[in-house]
Amino acid sequence: MTEAAFLLLTGLFLPLFPVSMLFNWLLGRTGNHLLRALLLLLWPQAGLLLLQNLAFQVPEWSLTLALATSALYAFRVLAIRDIGQWCGFLATSSWAMLWIPVHADIPMFHVQLYALGFSVPLVLLAFLGSGLEQRFGAACTGLYGGLAESIPRFSTILVLVVLAIIATPLFPSFFIMTAMLLQAMSAMPALAVGIAGVWLLWSWAGAWLLQGLIIGIPGEERPADLHAGATWGYVSILGLLIMAGIVGTGLLS
Amino acid sequence: MEKIILIVPMIPVLSALLTQLFSARLAHDSARISITGSLLTFLVSVATLWFALSSPGSHTVSLPDTPALLLLDPLSSLMATVIAGISLIVHIYSRRYMADEAGYCRFFILLDLMTAALLVMVAAGDLLTLLIAWHLVGVLLYFLLGHNTRDTSAWRYAFWTKITYRLGDLPLVIAAVLLYQAYGSWSLPVIFEQMMAQPDAHRVLGLRLPDVVAALIAFSAYARSAQFFVHTWLPYTMSGPTPVSALMHAGIVNAGGFIINRFAPVFVQSSDVLHWVFIVGLFTAVIGSVLMLTQNDIKKSLGYSTMGQMGFMIMECGIGAFSLAIYHLIAHGLFKGTMFLGAGSVINGARKNDGVPKDDLYTFVVERKPARQRLPWLTMAAVTLAVPVFILVSAHWLISQDYFQKQSAVVLLFFGWITGAQLIFSTYKMGTQNMRRMVILAIVSFAVVVLGYTLISHAFDLFLYPDPVFREQLYAAADIHIIWFDALIVLITLIIIFGWFITFLAGRDGGRKNRYASSLWLMFYALTSREFYLPHLYTLMTRRLLRLAERLNIWLRWI
């Protein structure tokens, strides 16, 4: 009974369907963007802390359930237009993958870095989403287009952040996904095909999100673009992520 | 000296950074930075080719503090020179062509980054670097195709391209992971060496590793090179800027042929994969050519023409003629790039003056005057069948006397014979006034093409695969049982002769058509003109999937 409760609690933080729904419910109810950022950063870390203190072996079925959860949210995100929800679904899909390195007995510190590699770009997107809410009243795709023309700096950062989320090289998520494929191949080759499928769905979702925002003819209102300081801030974090990604290749050797 | 390969991709990256840095100050003039960078890249690439010619063998250069390796070998230096050359032409062309477009500097930055990614891809000496470059090419192409941010249609098809490319990336990732797991190294030379020494040492799900990896790489190549079923992105991406179309059709789409060549040591050890590669290539070549002929949109027609050519390229790999595929992709790249870049000025010039001289050729092609006299049918049939054989046999005899021992050479001869015979047959059917002249012209041009193709591809063979044993292994890997081979050749010959016979009968009957044949023909035409309904099917599937995702979200309360 205690084991089941412990697993349920871990499945809440390292999302396993259906308890994964609680995180998305909570994220949806959190209006403050700083709180959202904290949630996105700390939620999987809490799950990993719980796993560290686990006194029993994680059951094999959790791996299959984790991949199913990841695939379910990656598929569902295709129909999501709200950026906040998009962040939550992508977070659920990527964090569920963390069960793979856990099963492969990868050092916990590395898994914590994996979680961070997934979370940081999502935090950046959450901030960009709140920027859109301030400018347009809502952060939704398909409502207003042409951001590439009306707010080009903001759009460039948005594009880079989405690329970082959907595991594009040279961002850490790319190397994390490659590492996970390696780990999955050792455990269960069929799992690797599933991971590849999830990766494909992320790319689809990312392109969908971008196309709903940056292309098209801009409206008559010209909102303020990202100011230079904020742009440099985002660029610095993205630069750090790329450097972390390149350094992270060492983990793959 | 081999470290020169490191400089090749670095120049366009640097050029992209400088173009971005100076874009505010120099405005449109910042394109000059990009063009200068492109010229330098080309010059350094030529230097790598010179190095590869003067110091045969494969040289590896490692990037400090990373597992990344770059290769300076015949394949990488040749491909780098071609890519840098095409990129330079596209850069120069774009300077004026894109001048009135929004995002002028962004275009040059993306073009530089694309050049860099392609150069890294061809020089990658380890699986990780290859994966990174392979993936980035798809991402950059997506943004280049969607350069005009107001054009939703361009973005729609850029999205198709991206998804197809991602579909092709994933088998390559899985192949890379399998190779790393088996050999414990990302380095391609290390992996190839171990695989050549012990090809049967590893198995995946009960199958031989070289077979699984070769099949996965072939799938990746199919998506990149628009093979049938994953081809729909190619003819629909014409809404992008013309220089991007030129770069895509001249360079990017050829990646399939390159990747098969890069993994030649794996394909050599595989058992049946090359036969499937041949079948897919052949099917794509035929379907692509048929679709090209039935499209009434000239841009789509060009797209399908590229698809057909890619089919030929993949088919050449399937018969073990790997270096011929490289020659084919270079020749096609230059030809198609010229077509795209020259189309605008040709159309513009033709509006003022069609420039067609009113000579014999004009009366033949435009006025379609009937022939005063025709050569006897039997003589023409003999010329049609015998002359191509004579030309092909002579050309091949020049380079090797034992070519009839190789199945691949026989297949190529067969295709050459069909093409030559079809050329003379079509010339005869056209009914020109000066038949003798036209037939002689057709034969001479055919002879020039065959001789050029045979001699140059032989030179490519010696340069890219200098080891004669490995060359023999490549051809042997593509061989099938001799009885099957002979049976297939006889079957295809009979089908083609039957086709010619039907065409002859149709011409002799003066256009009178059989009712059933007409309705069959109409059905076939409807299918091909609608591209076998594949784009519709894919759109329908996408809509269904999106609807299912929405339904799931509703059931699960959007959380």
Chai-1 contact restraints between the chains, C-beta under 6 A:
chainA,res_idxA,chainB,res_idxB,connection_type,confidence,min_distance_angstrom,max_distance_angstrom,comment,restraint_id
A,M21,B,I559,contact,1.0,0.0,6.0,A-B,restraint_1
A,N24,B,I559,contact,1.0,0.0,6.0,A-B,restraint_2
A,W25,B,I559,contact,1.0,0.0,6.0,A-B,restraint_3
A,F75,B,A549,contact,1.0,0.0,6.0,A-B,restraint_4
A,R76,B,A549,contact,1.0,0.0,6.0,A-B,restraint_5
A,R76,B,L552,contact,1.0,0.0,6.0,A-B,restraint_6
A,R76,B,N553,contact,1.0,0.0,6.0,A-B,restraint_7
A,L78,B,L546,contact,1.0,0.0,6.0,A-B,restraint_8
A,L78,B,A549,contact,1.0,0.0,6.0,A-B,restraint_9
A,A79,B,L546,contact,1.0,0.0,6.0,A-B,restraint_10
A,A79,B,A549,contact,1.0,0.0,6.0,A-B,restraint_11
A,A79,B,E550,contact,1.0,0.0,6.0,A-B,restraint_12
A,A79,B,N553,contact,1.0,0.0,6.0,A-B,restraint_13
A,A148,B,T149,contact,1.0,0.0,6.0,A-B,restraint_14
A,E149,B,T149,contact,1.0,0.0,6.0,A-B,restraint_15
A,T168,B,V139,contact,1.0,0.0,6.0,A-B,restraint_16
A,P169,B,I132,contact,1.0,0.0,6.0,A-B,restraint_17
A,P169,B,H135,contact,1.0,0.0,6.0,A-B,restraint_18
A,P169,B,L136,contact,1.0,0.0,6.0,A-B,restraint_19
A,L181,B,V177,contact,1.0,0.0,6.0,A-B,restraint_20
A,L182,B,V177,contact,1.0,0.0,6.0,A-B,restraint_21
A,M185,B,V177,contact,1.0,0.0,6.0,A-B,restraint_22
A,M185,B,Q181,contact,1.0,0.0,6.0,A-B,restraint_23
A,A192,B,I174,contact,1.0,0.0,6.0,A-B,restraint_24
A,A196,B,L170,contact,1.0,0.0,6.0,A-B,restraint_25
A,L200,B,R166,contact,1.0,0.0,6.0,A-B,restraint_26
A,S203,B,R166,contact,1.0,0.0,6.0,A-B,restraint_27
A,A207,B,F159,contact,1.0,0.0,6.0,A-B,restraint_28
A,A207,B,K162,contact,1.0,0.0,6.0,A-B,restraint_29
A,Q211,B,W155,contact,1.0,0.0,6.0,A-B,restraint_30
A,I215,B,T149,contact,1.0,0.0,6.0,A-B,restraint_31
A,I215,B,W155,contact,1.0,0.0,6.0,A-B,restraint_32
A,I217,B,R150,contact,1.0,0.0,6.0,A-B,restraint_33
A,T249,B,T66,contact,1.0,0.0,6.0,A-B,restraint_34
A,T249,B,P67,contact,1.0,0.0,6.0,A-B,restraint_35
A,S253,B,P67,contact,1.0,0.0,6.0,A-B,restraint_36
